[in-house]
């Protein structure tokens, strides 16, 4: 068991330091490590975890790490994998928050990101192909994935799309006579009243609510936190909130480490600790509760069909997000070359993700130093 826990720390601690690009990229990086290189899971198991985590509120890629940790080393593995994925990223954001408070600005790392992003796009592309081979068996699931991707781009809510994908596949496979009921889980969170100064209990309540109820992208997190921290409590300005979300997006690891930045800006180190624990705590609870049930979903025809539909929809969502990532990352001949080179290396051998990302960062710095990057 000790060896397995050390492996979890090694895998997810390293991914937390190179995990640029959001949940789609994180999942692709995890697949590279736990399916291709270490053979801990099959692609079919990985795809099921994607579907399950997409149905849970909170940080999907962090919950994916927890699920893998639980499957590898039980409940202790769940905690170890989750902490290994969260803590290094939170430490990076905490350092940037200190810089922000002390100097009023943060380093952008544009040259590093210029080289990393095309590599991440290549990793996501290769993972998508593998996931699609497993999750999109048959024309119906292919059609569901394509429809979900297009509807998400058009602005349809992702939870509606996941539910619709599940229903379509289940009814097509089992017949319309089957009925299923979605049970909503509502976690009561005590409302906090506005205060002249930051109160740690209120701060914790705001971020527990976000971690327990939030689905969606960084822009959804922005809207969610704005309602509490800017409009209701008046603790942050819009500019500060935008800075916080931007830091969460350009640093590796979970986007929810935005909470670390905001907590530090509002109440120093105690605020950072409270906000970080509060926003990630619900994810640990959800995965601990859902994990044992998830293992049995494949045993019944109805739940297996629903999971197949959710998986197809989740792959469609992942593909749509990946296209957006590619459009922003691959924008000139140099980034095209970086992405192509990374894709070739990925196809030819089981190179560790960390090596590819570090090489991409080095290439970005070299290109910038040579003055040939746009």
ROSE-196352 format. One record per residue (C-alpha): residue in three letters; chain; x, y, z. Coordinates in pm, 1 decimal, m for minus. Layout:
  kenu  tiza         x         y         z
   ALA     A         X         Y         Z
...
! end
This chain:
  kenu  tiza         x         y         z
   UNK     A       0.0       0.0       0.0
   UNK     A     281.6     238.3      84.1
   UNK     A     431.6     197.2    m262.3
   UNK     A      97.1     266.9    m426.2
   UNK     A      47.5     582.8    m222.8
   UNK     A     394.6     704.6    m320.8
   UNK     A     306.2     640.1    m685.1
   UNK     A     m12.0     845.8    m647.7
   UNK     A     185.2    1135.4    m501.0
   UNK     A     438.4    1110.2    m782.5
   UNK     A     180.6    1098.4   m1061.1
   UNK     A     m67.9    1358.3    m941.7
   UNK     A     188.6    1585.7    m780.2
   UNK     A     375.1    1610.6   m1110.5
   UNK     A      53.8    1659.1   m1308.7
   UNK     A     m43.2    1944.3   m1076.2
   UNK     A     275.6    2123.5   m1179.1
   UNK     A     231.1    2077.0   m1556.3
   UNK     A    m148.7    2066.6   m1584.9
   UNK     A    m212.6    2373.2   m1797.6
   UNK     A    m525.3    2402.1   m2009.9
   UNK     A    m818.5    2318.6   m1782.5
   UNK     A   m1008.4    1993.0   m1715.0
   UNK     A    m996.9    1854.6   m2070.5
   UNK     A    m618.2    1884.8   m2071.3
   UNK     A    m591.4    1745.1   m1716.8
   UNK     A    m791.8    1435.3   m1811.8
   UNK     A    m575.5    1381.6   m2118.8
   UNK     A    m259.2    1410.1   m1909.7
   UNK     A    m399.6    1164.3   m1656.6
   UNK     A    m482.3     917.6   m1931.5
   UNK     A    m125.5     939.1   m2057.9
   UNK     A       7.1     845.4   m1715.0
   UNK     A    m244.6     595.7   m1573.1
   UNK     A    m365.5     419.6   m1890.6
   UNK     A     m77.7     426.6   m2136.5
   UNK     A     234.6     437.0   m1918.5
   UNK     A     133.7     262.0   m1594.8
   UNK     A    m162.9      46.7   m1703.4
   UNK     A    m357.2     117.1   m1384.2
   UNK     A    m684.9     160.3   m1574.7
   UNK     A    m824.3      71.7   m1914.5
   UNK     A    m965.3     331.6   m2152.4
   UNK     A   m1311.8     193.6   m2079.6
   UNK     A   m1268.3     255.3   m1705.1
   UNK     A   m1130.4     601.9   m1771.9
   UNK     A   m1425.0     692.4   m1993.5
   UNK     A   m1670.0     581.0   m1724.0
   UNK     A   m1494.0     806.3   m1474.2
   UNK     A   m1523.8    1099.5   m1716.5
   UNK     A   m1899.3    1046.0   m1735.7
   UNK     A   m1939.4    1013.5   m1359.7
   UNK     A   m1732.1    1319.8   m1271.0
   UNK     A   m1920.0    1530.3   m1525.6
   UNK     A   m2238.1    1460.5   m1330.4
   UNK     A   m2086.6    1586.6   m1004.1
   UNK     A   m2051.8    1952.6    m908.4
   UNK     A   m1706.2    2081.2    m829.5
   UNK     A   m1366.6    2049.2    m999.7
   UNK     A   m1400.7    1758.0   m1243.3
   UNK     A   m1032.4    1685.8   m1297.4
   UNK     A    m964.3    1689.6    m922.1
   UNK     A   m1250.8    1446.3    m872.0
   UNK     A   m1103.3    1230.1   m1147.9
   UNK     A    m773.2    1218.3    m956.5
   UNK     A    m962.9    1117.5    m641.9
   UNK     A   m1151.3     838.8    m820.9
   UNK     A    m827.7     699.3    m962.6
   UNK     A    m665.3     720.4    m619.5
   UNK     A    m957.1     531.3    m463.7
   UNK     A    m941.6     259.6    m728.6
   UNK     A    m566.3     227.5    m681.8
   UNK     A    m535.0     243.4    m302.7
   UNK     A    m879.9     264.1    m142.3
   UNK     A   m1012.4     555.0      68.2
   UNK     A    m663.0     663.8     169.7
   UNK     A    m566.4     671.5    m197.6
   UNK     A    m863.9     898.5    m266.7
   UNK     A    m737.0    1154.2     m16.4
   UNK     A    m371.6    1123.9    m116.0
   UNK     A    m438.3    1162.3    m489.9
   UNK     A    m669.9    1457.8    m433.6
   UNK     A    m425.3    1640.2    m208.4
   UNK     A    m133.1    1564.9    m441.0
   UNK     A    m321.5    1724.1    m730.1
   UNK     A    m445.0    2028.0    m535.4
   UNK     A    m163.1    2131.6    m302.2
   UNK     A     122.8    2202.1    m550.5
   UNK     A    m109.6    2410.5    m768.7
   UNK     A    m244.3    2595.2    m464.5
   UNK     A     112.8    2669.7    m353.1
   UNK     A     191.8    2825.1    m693.5
   UNK     A    m121.0    3039.7    m679.7
   UNK     A     m40.7    3140.3    m320.7
   UNK     A     300.8    3266.4    m434.3
   UNK     A     140.0    3467.5    m711.2
   UNK     A    m115.6    3605.7    m465.6
   UNK     A     166.8    3725.2    m239.6
   UNK     A     328.3    3895.3    m540.2
   UNK     A      m4.1    4052.0    m634.3
   UNK     A     m65.9    4191.5    m285.9
   UNK     A     293.1    4309.1    m240.2
   UNK     A     352.3    4457.0    m584.9
   UNK     A      10.0    4497.0    m745.2
   UNK     A      94.7    4271.1   m1039.8
   UNK     A     178.5    3910.8   m1128.4
   UNK     A     423.2    3764.5   m1379.5
   UNK     A     245.9    3647.8   m1694.6
   UNK     A     474.0    3370.0   m1814.6
   UNK     A     363.0    3434.5   m2172.8
   UNK     A     670.1    3272.5   m2329.1
   UNK     A     625.1    2955.7   m2123.2
   UNK     A     255.7    2930.3   m2205.3
   UNK     A     327.8    2996.1   m2574.0
   UNK     A     526.2    2671.3   m2587.7
   UNK     A     318.2    2465.5   m2346.2
   UNK     A     m27.3    2518.2   m2493.6
   UNK     A      35.5    2353.3   m2834.4
   UNK     A     185.4    2050.8   m2657.8
   UNK     A    m120.9    2025.2   m2432.8
   UNK     A    m348.2    2045.6   m2737.5
   UNK     A    m161.3    1750.8   m2892.0
   UNK     A    m195.3    1548.1   m2570.1
   UNK     A    m569.6    1620.8   m2557.5
   UNK     A    m611.9    1529.5   m2926.1
   UNK     A    m444.4    1190.5   m2882.4
   UNK     A    m648.3    1118.9   m2567.6
   UNK     A    m972.9    1212.7   m2743.4
   UNK     A    m904.9     963.4   m3020.1
   UNK     A    m847.8     686.0   m2765.4
   UNK     A   m1156.1     780.5   m2561.2
   UNK     A   m1370.1     800.5   m2875.2
   UNK     A   m1272.3     448.2   m2977.8
   UNK     A   m1403.2     323.3   m2643.8
   UNK     A   m1700.0     551.5   m2575.6
   UNK     A   m1839.8     602.8   m2926.2
   UNK     A   m1906.5     246.1   m3034.9
   UNK     A   m2196.5     262.5   m3279.1
   UNK     A   m2360.4     534.7   m3483.3
   UNK     A   m2603.0     640.6   m3208.2
   UNK     A   m2331.1     736.8   m2960.4
   UNK     A   m2133.9     910.5   m3235.4
   UNK     A   m2443.9    1113.1   m3321.6
   UNK     A   m2496.4    1199.7   m2953.0
   UNK     A   m2138.2    1320.4   m2915.9
   UNK     A   m2152.2    1535.2   m3230.0
   UNK     A   m2490.2    1683.2   m3135.4
   UNK     A   m2372.3    1761.9   m2782.3
   UNK     A   m2056.5    1933.0   m2907.9
   UNK     A   m2254.2    2151.2   m3148.5
   UNK     A   m2525.2    2236.3   m2894.4
   UNK     A   m2267.0    2325.7   m2628.5
   UNK     A   m2100.1    2566.8   m2870.0
   UNK     A   m2446.4    2712.5   m2932.9
   UNK     A   m2482.0    2780.3   m2560.0
   UNK     A   m2692.7    2490.9   m2427.5
   UNK     A   m2626.3    2406.7   m2061.4
   UNK     A   m2385.9    2113.6   m2017.8
   UNK     A   m2598.7    1939.0   m1753.0
   UNK     A   m2897.8    1941.4   m1987.7
   UNK     A   m2678.4    1791.7   m2259.8
   UNK     A   m2540.4    1518.3   m2031.8
   UNK     A   m2891.6    1423.2   m1916.9
   UNK     A   m3022.1    1424.6   m2273.6
   UNK     A   m2736.2    1204.8   m2391.9
   UNK     A   m2808.4     953.5   m2115.8
   UNK     A   m3181.7     948.5   m2193.5
   UNK     A   m3138.0     910.9   m2570.3
   UNK     A   m2904.6     613.4   m2546.0
   UNK     A   m3105.9     443.5   m2270.2
   UNK     A   m3437.6     477.3   m2452.9
   UNK     A   m3289.2     364.5   m2782.8
   UNK     A   m3133.7      57.2   m2622.9
   UNK     A   m3398.3     m41.0   m2369.9
   UNK     A   m3718.3     110.4   m2508.0
   UNK     A   m3931.6     402.5   m2398.6
   UNK     A   m4105.4     189.0   m2137.0
   UNK     A   m3817.3     245.2   m1899.4
   UNK     A   m3841.1     547.0   m1675.8
   UNK     A   m3567.8     697.5   m1468.6
   UNK     A   m3568.3     970.4   m1211.9
   UNK     A   m3289.6    1219.1   m1162.9
   UNK     A   m3242.5    1285.3    m794.5
   UNK     A   m3110.3    1632.0    m719.8
   UNK     A   m2874.5    1673.0    m427.9
   UNK     A   m2904.0    2006.1    m252.4
   UNK     A   m2655.9    2084.1      19.2
   UNK     A   m2786.6    2353.1     253.0
   UNK     A   m2531.5    2622.1     315.4
   UNK     A   m2598.2    2889.4     571.9
   UNK     A   m2634.8    3230.2     416.5
   UNK     A   m2393.6    3496.7     527.8
   UNK     A   m2470.1    3858.1     584.0
   UNK     A   m2260.8    4140.3     449.0
   UNK     A   m1988.0    4262.1     680.9
   UNK     A   m1758.4    4558.8     681.1
   UNK     A   m1451.3    4336.0     718.4
   UNK     A   m1375.5    3985.1     597.0
   UNK     A   m1507.9    3712.7     824.3
   UNK     A   m1340.3    3372.1     783.1
   UNK     A   m1661.1    3180.4     855.3
   UNK     A   m1847.4    3375.4     588.8
   UNK     A   m1555.5    3333.1     349.3
   UNK     A   m1562.8    2957.8     409.3
   UNK     A   m1938.5    2945.1     352.5
   UNK     A   m1905.0    3125.0      17.3
   UNK     A   m1647.7    2876.3    m109.9
   UNK     A   m1819.7    2566.7      30.9
   UNK     A   m2128.2    2674.8    m160.0
   UNK     A   m1923.4    2715.6    m478.6
   UNK     A   m1756.0    2376.2    m438.9
   UNK     A   m2084.1    2200.5    m359.7
   UNK     A   m2306.8    2352.2    m626.7
   UNK     A   m2095.8    2475.3    m916.1
   UNK     A   m2097.0    2310.5   m1257.0
   UNK     A   m1926.1    2454.7   m1562.4
   UNK     A   m1626.8    2652.8   m1678.2
   UNK     A   m1416.8    2927.8   m1528.3
   UNK     A   m1664.2    3181.0   m1658.7
   UNK     A   m1938.3    3015.2   m1451.6
   UNK     A   m1710.8    3036.5   m1146.5
   UNK     A   m1658.1    3404.6   m1223.4
   UNK     A   m2032.5    3472.3   m1227.6
   UNK     A   m2090.4    3260.2    m916.7
   UNK     A   m1827.1    3436.1    m706.1
   UNK     A   m1916.4    3780.3    m835.9
   UNK     A   m2266.4    3751.8    m692.7
   UNK     A   m2131.3    3681.8    m342.7
   UNK     A   m1795.7    3857.1    m318.0
   UNK     A   m1853.1    4167.5    m532.1
   UNK     A   m2224.4    4239.7    m524.8
   UNK     A   m2350.3    4100.8    m192.1
   UNK     A   m2049.9    4132.7      39.1
   UNK     A   m1852.4    4404.5    m137.1
   UNK     A   m1520.0    4242.0     m49.2
   UNK     A   m1372.2    4244.1    m400.4
   UNK     A   m1383.6    4476.3    m698.4
   UNK     A   m1463.8    4342.5   m1044.0
   UNK     A   m1101.7    4403.9   m1146.2
   UNK     A    m970.1    4197.8    m853.4
   UNK     A   m1207.9    3911.7    m930.5
   UNK     A   m1102.5    3908.8   m1296.1
   UNK     A    m737.8    3902.1   m1187.2
   UNK     A    m811.7    3605.8    m958.7
   UNK     A    m985.0    3400.3   m1228.6
   UNK     A    m709.2    3486.4   m1476.6
   UNK     A    m446.5    3354.2   m1233.1
   UNK     A    m646.2    3032.7   m1194.1
   UNK     A    m658.1    2989.2   m1571.3
   UNK     A    m290.2    3055.0   m1650.8
   UNK     A    m144.0    2847.6   m1365.8
   UNK     A    m127.6    2466.6   m1372.8
   UNK     A    m363.8    2243.0   m1181.8
   UNK     A    m730.5    2289.8   m1089.6
   UNK     A    m899.2    2617.3   m1180.7
   UNK     A   m1058.8    2614.9    m835.7
   UNK     A    m724.7    2728.4    m689.5
   UNK     A    m868.0    3069.2    m777.8
   UNK     A   m1006.1    3038.2    m423.8
   UNK     A    m652.2    3035.5    m283.4
   UNK     A    m575.4    3364.2    m456.7
   UNK     A    m897.2    3532.5    m343.6
   UNK     A    m860.2    3408.1      13.0
   UNK     A    m508.1    3549.6      37.8
   UNK     A    m605.9    3883.1    m111.8
   UNK     A    m894.0    3915.1     135.4
   UNK     A    m746.6    3775.5     458.2
   UNK     A    m384.2    3674.4     411.7
   UNK     A    m262.9    3320.3     475.4
   UNK     A    m559.2    3222.2     700.4
   UNK     A    m798.6    3334.8     428.4
   UNK     A    m609.7    3136.6     164.2
   UNK     A    m624.0    2821.8     377.5
   UNK     A    m994.1    2859.4     459.4
   UNK     A   m1096.1    2932.5     100.3
   UNK     A    m889.0    2646.2     m43.8
   UNK     A   m1016.7    2387.3     203.2
   UNK     A   m1375.6    2508.0     166.2
   UNK     A   m1393.9    2493.9    m214.2
   UNK     A   m1230.4    2149.3    m245.9
   UNK     A   m1386.5    1977.8      57.8
   UNK     A   m1721.5    1897.9    m112.5
   UNK     A   m1537.4    1715.4    m392.6
   UNK     A   m1374.6    1477.2    m142.4
   UNK     A   m1717.2    1409.1      10.5
   UNK     A   m1889.8    1354.5    m324.9
   UNK     A   m1627.2    1112.8    m454.4
   UNK     A   m1622.2     917.3    m126.1
   UNK     A   m2001.8     878.7    m146.0
   UNK     A   m2032.0     809.7    m519.1
   UNK     A   m1722.2     591.9    m566.2
   UNK     A   m1863.3     262.9    m431.3
   UNK     A   m2185.2     314.9    m628.4
   UNK     A   m1992.4     395.3    m946.5
   UNK     A   m1826.2      52.4    m932.3
   UNK     A   m2168.5    m113.7    m973.5
   UNK     A   m2314.2     102.2   m1250.8
   UNK     A   m2205.5    m145.8   m1518.9
   UNK     A   m2391.3    m432.9   m1349.4
   UNK     A   m2743.5    m326.8   m1453.3
   UNK     A   m2868.3    m271.5   m1810.0
   UNK     A   m3044.0      56.5   m1732.6
   UNK     A   m2759.4     225.1   m1545.8
   UNK     A   m2506.0      90.4   m1796.5
   UNK     A   m2708.4     241.6   m2081.3
   UNK     A   m2741.3     574.0   m1901.7
   UNK     A   m2367.3     577.2   m1837.2
   UNK     A   m2294.4     503.9   m2203.8
   UNK     A   m2510.9     801.6   m2301.5
   UNK     A   m2343.3    1029.2   m2046.7
   UNK     A   m2002.1     912.9   m2167.5
   UNK     A   m2085.5     992.1   m2528.9
   UNK     A   m2211.3    1337.0   m2428.7
   UNK     A   m1903.3    1396.6   m2212.5
   UNK     A   m1671.3    1311.8   m2503.3
   UNK     A   m1864.7    1560.5   m2717.1
   UNK     A   m1819.3    1828.4   m2450.6
   UNK     A   m1450.5    1748.9   m2418.3
   UNK     A   m1406.4    1772.6   m2794.9
   UNK     A   m1581.1    2111.0   m2810.7
   UNK     A   m1368.8    2251.8   m2527.5
   UNK     A   m1056.1    2112.1   m2691.5
   UNK     A   m1134.4    2288.8   m3017.8
   UNK     A   m1159.1    2616.0   m2827.9
   UNK     A    m826.7    2543.2   m2660.1
   UNK     A    m669.4    2464.4   m2995.9
   UNK     A    m794.3    2784.6   m3155.1
   UNK     A    m632.2    2994.1   m2881.0
   UNK     A    m309.1    2791.9   m2863.4
   UNK     A    m227.9    2710.2   m3227.5
   UNK     A    m217.2    3041.9   m3406.5
   UNK     A      99.3    3053.9   m3618.9
   UNK     A     348.4    2820.4   m3794.5
   UNK     A     563.4    2781.3   m3483.3
   UNK     A     279.8    2659.7   m3262.9
   UNK     A     159.1    2433.7   m3545.3
   UNK     A     506.6    2279.7   m3552.8
   UNK     A     515.6    2234.0   m3175.2
   UNK     A     175.7    2064.7   m3171.7
   UNK     A     264.8    1839.9   m3464.6
   UNK     A     597.3    1736.5   m3311.4
   UNK     A     429.6    1655.7   m2979.8
   UNK     A     161.6    1449.7   m3156.7
   UNK     A     425.6    1246.8   m3341.4
   UNK     A     615.6    1175.5   m3020.1
   UNK     A     292.2    1072.2   m2849.9
   UNK     A     208.9     826.2   m3125.4
   UNK     A     558.1     674.8   m3133.2
   UNK     A     615.2     603.3   m2764.7
   UNK     A     509.3     631.7   m2402.5
   UNK     A     699.0     949.3   m2320.0
   UNK     A     604.4    1098.2   m1978.7
   UNK     A     372.1    1396.9   m2005.2
   UNK     A     597.2    1603.1   m1780.9
   UNK     A     885.4    1566.4   m2030.3
   UNK     A     671.7    1687.5   m2321.0
   UNK     A     535.4    1985.7   m2127.8
   UNK     A     881.0    2088.1   m2002.1
   UNK     A    1019.4    2065.1   m2356.5
   UNK     A     729.6    2279.3   m2478.6
   UNK     A     798.8    2539.9   m2210.2
   UNK     A    1169.7    2543.4   m2302.1
   UNK     A    1083.1    2586.1   m2669.4
   UNK     A     853.8    2877.0   m2586.1
   UNK     A    1124.6    3050.8   m2385.9
   UNK     A    1382.4    2991.7   m2661.9
   UNK     A    1148.3    3123.1   m2931.5
   UNK     A    1074.1    3432.8   m2723.2
   UNK     A    1443.4    3492.8   m2650.4
   UNK     A    1517.6    3470.1   m3022.1
   UNK     A    1258.6    3739.1   m3086.2
   UNK     A    1065.8    3533.7   m3343.3
   UNK     A     744.6    3475.9   m3146.7
   UNK     A     456.8    3704.7   m3243.6
! end
